[in-house]
C-alpha cells in the first residue's frame, strides 16, 4: 500500500457496525515507519496504538460498575438516567478512558433508529402520539400489547414534554464515541420490545390491565431536571413505572427482572477473548481478554451484578406464553367494545342523517303531498 493505508475490514455479522476511526490515528502511528506495510502489519499497529491509549487504571465516573469475566475480560457497566446530561458525559468519559472492544447498549432492533436521528426530530417524535403509531404498535404486538406500548410511550412523552429533552441521549453518545475507537463493535443488548410487552400482558389479569392502563392514562405529575438527577440510583422511567405497578410483581418481573437476565447474557457474550491479528498463517494464534462498555438504565445495574456469575438460560424469557382465559376474555371484551361503539356510531349517524333529511323543505313538501294524496285514493 502506498501513501494512504486501507481501513481494516468491517465484520458484516454485527448490527450496527461502527466505522473505525483510522484517519486521525494512522498518520501519527506510522510516522517514521516504512511506507510499504501488509494489511496484518497495519492492523497490528492500530491495535498496539489502541492498547497504548487504553488505561490500565482508568479514572471512571461513580456510576460505573466494573465486572470481570472468567477469562479475564472486563466489563464496565455505566448506569444511566435516560433523560440526563450527566449520564451522557459519563458514557463519553468511560469509552474514552477504557478504549473498549465492544459497546453494548440497552436498545433492541425496534428502537435502533434513535441512534442516528437528530435531537430536535426525536424531541418532536417523542411528543407526538399519532393514530399511525398506535396502528403500528398494534400490528407488531397485538391489540393489548400495542395499547400497553402506547401507554408507556405516553409516559415517556410526558417526561419529554416536562424536561424538553429527547430520550436516549446516552445511547447516541455511546454510538458516536464507539465510532472513534479502532476495532470497536457496537451491539444492541436489550430484549425485543414485542417479546417484553407480550410477556407483560400475559402476566396480568383483565382487571390488572384495566387498573394499570387507568394509572398510565392519567399520569400528569410535573418532573424537574433535579428529579432526574436524583433518580440516578434508579432509572426515572422505571421508577415511575415501579410506583404504579408495585402491586403487580409479575409485571415488574417481565419488564425489569427478565431484562436484567437478558442484558447480563448479552454483556457476557460480548466479553470474549479477542484473537490478535497474525502476519502469516504459520504464526500461532494469540488471544487477549476483551474490554466491554455496557450502557444501561441504572435500575438494571443491581440485577446485572446479581446475575453475572450465575448460569443463564434466556430461552424461557424469549418465549411468549399462550393467552390465558382472562387474556382471551379481555380480547373478546375489547373487540366487543369496539364493535359496539362502531355499531352505535353508525346508528347515531343514521338517525342524525334521517332527521336532517326530513327537516329539509323538499322532504317536508313530499311528506305533506303524500299524506294529503292518500285519502283521495
GIVENMO-V297101 format. One record per helix or strand. SS is the DSSP state (hx for helix, st for strand). FROM is the first residue (numbers start at 1). TO is the last residue. Records with the same first field share a line. If there is no record, write none. Layout:
# GIVENMO-V297101
SS=FROM-TO / FROM-TO
This chain:
# GIVENMO-V297101
hx=26-29 / 39-53 / 85-98 / 112-115 / 119-127 / 131-141 / 143-163 / 169-178 / 193-202 / 206-217 / 225-233 / 236-245 / 249-270 / 298-307 / 316-318 / 325-358 / 361-376
st=64-68 / 74-80 / 102-105 / 185-188 / 274-275 / 287-288 / 291-297
